[in-house]
Amino acid sequence: MGALDPLVRYDLQNDLREIFRSLQKTVVLVTHDMGEAGFFGDEVLLLGGGRIVQRGTLDELLHSPADEFVTRFIQAQRLPLTEGGL
């Protein structure tokens, strides 16, 4: 959903969350956006190298990263890109 304009994205995310909750089923949503993962999911799985690196709530991942990969993934999302790289 990252390519959508912010207002359309906001409305679509809210609509989808209501649909997902009304289904009362497990829904797998693939995203690279931690905020979006936390918005939609009660539980987040972070994959690295094709394996589950950490599983938990978004708060658990943010405040208790399991390893350096999780820490770097979170930090990369928090840092804006600047000219010349990270």
C-alpha positions as CSV (number, residue, x, y, z in Angstrom):
1,M,0.0,0.0,0.0
2,G,3.0,2.2,0.1
3,A,2.5,3.6,-3.4
4,L,-1.0,5.0,-2.5
5,D,-1.5,8.6,-1.5
6,P,-1.7,9.0,2.3
7,L,-5.5,9.7,2.4
8,V,-6.4,6.8,0.2
9,R,-4.0,4.5,2.1
10,Y,-5.5,5.6,5.5
11,D,-9.1,4.9,4.3
12,L,-8.1,1.5,2.7
13,Q,-6.2,0.4,5.8
14,N,-9.2,1.1,8.0
15,D,-11.6,-0.6,5.6
16,L,-9.3,-3.7,5.4
17,R,-8.9,-3.9,9.1
18,E,-12.7,-3.9,9.6
19,I,-13.0,-6.6,6.9
20,F,-10.3,-8.8,8.5
21,R,-11.9,-8.5,12.0
22,S,-15.3,-9.3,10.7
23,L,-14.1,-12.5,9.1
24,Q,-12.9,-13.8,12.4
25,K,-10.2,-15.8,10.6
26,T,-6.5,-15.7,10.5
27,V,-5.2,-13.4,7.8
28,V,-1.6,-13.4,6.5
29,L,-0.5,-9.9,5.4
30,V,2.9,-9.5,3.9
31,T,4.5,-6.1,4.3
32,H,7.8,-4.5,4.9
33,D,6.2,-1.6,6.9
34,M,6.4,-2.3,10.6
35,G,3.7,0.3,11.4
36,E,1.4,-1.3,8.9
37,A,2.1,-4.7,10.4
38,G,1.3,-3.5,13.9
39,F,-1.9,-1.7,12.7
40,F,-3.3,-4.9,11.2
41,G,-1.9,-7.6,13.3
42,D,-2.1,-8.8,16.9
43,E,1.1,-10.7,16.2
44,V,4.0,-9.9,14.0
45,L,6.5,-12.4,12.5
46,L,9.7,-10.9,11.2
47,L,11.5,-13.1,8.6
48,G,15.1,-13.0,7.8
49,G,16.8,-15.4,5.4
50,G,13.6,-17.3,4.9
51,R,13.3,-18.0,8.6
52,I,11.2,-16.6,11.5
53,V,13.7,-14.3,13.3
54,Q,11.2,-13.0,15.9
55,R,7.6,-13.4,16.7
56,G,5.5,-11.3,19.0
57,T,3.5,-8.1,19.3
58,L,4.9,-5.0,17.5
59,D,5.7,-3.6,20.9
60,E,7.7,-6.7,21.8
61,L,9.7,-6.4,18.6
62,L,10.4,-2.7,19.1
63,H,11.4,-2.9,22.7
64,S,13.0,-6.3,22.9
65,P,14.6,-7.1,19.6
66,A,15.7,-10.8,19.5
67,D,19.0,-10.1,17.7
68,E,21.0,-7.6,15.6
69,F,19.0,-8.3,12.4
70,V,15.8,-7.2,14.2
71,T,17.5,-4.2,15.6
72,R,18.8,-3.1,12.2
73,F,15.5,-3.7,10.5
74,I,13.7,-1.5,13.0
75,Q,16.4,1.2,12.9
76,A,16.2,1.2,9.1
77,Q,12.5,2.0,9.2
78,R,13.1,4.8,11.6
79,L,15.8,6.6,9.7
80,P,14.9,8.7,6.7
81,L,17.0,8.2,3.6
82,T,19.5,10.9,3.0
83,E,21.5,11.8,0.0
84,G,24.5,9.5,-0.2
85,G,22.8,6.5,1.6
86,L,22.1,5.6,5.2
